[in-house]
Amino acid sequence: MQTKRLLRDYDVHPKKRYGQNFMVDSIVLQRLVSYADLNREDAVLEVGAGFGFLTRLLAEKCKKVVAFEVDPKLVQALHKQLVDLESVELVEGDILEACLPSFDKVVSTPPYSISSPLLFKMLEQSFQLAVLTFQQEFAERLSAPVGSKDYSRLTVAIYYKADVELLDRVPRNAFFPPPDVDSTIVRIKPKKEPPFHVDDEKEFFELLRTVFTQRNKKLRNAVLYYLLKKGMTKAKARELADSLIFHDKRVRDLAPEDFGALTNEILEKTSILR
């Protein structure tokens, strides 16, 4: 009822393009805060602050909250709703395009529409942990078994960068308006050291991005486009692709460590071929 009143008072109409489904279950909000294990030294990043229900709970537990909100009407509402909280910094804008301040933890119910790019952006930052709600199907992709239908470049990238826990399932009626699917609370902790070595992380992630667009093809075919993008001739690219380890396996059947070994092999052989 409070959310409905605020929507009416500030003339806000939930927009699909912003993925505006507002968390209205106070128990779920308390769980998000609890799972983050906040203390008075923490600076917390929130993505999609909405009407500030979670923002207020976070501000009670930590030193500072940096809350991003892209909808100008919601920013206007937040300034009024959170006027008494000096520890909250409101930022109007798209977090995917923003230069992020330093933060210790992320606690948020971000829009489903930005789940993947948000995670990749976060993995480039230095932080202690993140507690987020994601669409259930997306959350399952984060720790999907090798070869399964949910196994993706995101699975490999997350495995390389962080440890993931799927915590509570969140029913769709915990949001207003309710989305079409249920959600899952996910806790992500960056790894101190990657579980395997790659000679060039940029090339590793670029390789993942390219070959997973053809996840059901054999590696020799999927890797050809990557090699051609690097300026290699078709003849040399085919020769190299056929010489690679795992060349006869399908992309979806390679373990994360296999992609690391593959990246290193390509880097070594392309330097020889130059």
C-alpha positions, 0 to 999 in steps of 0.5 A: 500500500505504501508503494502504491501511495508513493507511485501515485503521489510522485506520478510514477508509472513503472516502466518496463525499460527500466525494469521497475519492479519494486521490492515490497516485502520487508522480510526479504529486505531485512534478509538482504541486509543480514546476508551482507554482514554490514558494519559501521565502516562499510561503504555500500553501493545500491543499484536502483534505489526505487523509493528507498526502502532498502536504502534506509535499512542499509543506512542504519547499518553502515557508514555510507550508502551510494544509491544509484537511480536512473528515473528522475521522478524516483530521484525526486522522491528519494530526496524527500523520502531520505532527507533525514539521512546524511550518510546517503549519497544519491546519484541520478544516472545509469550505473552502466555508464557511470564511473563508480566510486570506491565501495566495500559491498553491494546490496541491491535488487537491480533491474533484471534487464541489466543483470549481466552487464552489471555483473561484468562491470562489478567484476572489474571493481575491487569490493568485499562482497555483493548481495543481490536479487536476480531472476531465478533463471539468471541466478542459476546460470552463475553456477551452472554445471559444465555442459548444461543448458545454463552454462555460459560465458557468464558462468566461466567469468564468475567462476574465474573471478568470484565465489557464488552462493544461491541463497533464498528464493524470492516469490514474484509477489514480493515485488510490485508490480510482480514480475513474470518469474521468481527471483533468487538472492545471490551472494558473490565474494570476489576471489583473492586469486583466480583458480587458474592462470591466464597470460592475458585476462583481456584476451581470455574474456574476449575469447569467451565472448566470441566462442560462447556465441556458438556454444553448441559448435565444436571449438575449431569452428567457434574459435575461427571467428576469434582468430580472424578478428585478430587479423589472421588469414583464413588458412592460418586460422584454420591450421591453428584452430585444428591444432588446438587442444580440445579442438574437437570438443563442443564449446559448452563441454569445456570447463573454465580451466580449459578456456584458460589453457586454450587462451594461453595456447593461442597466445603462445602459438600466435606469437610464434606465427607472427 
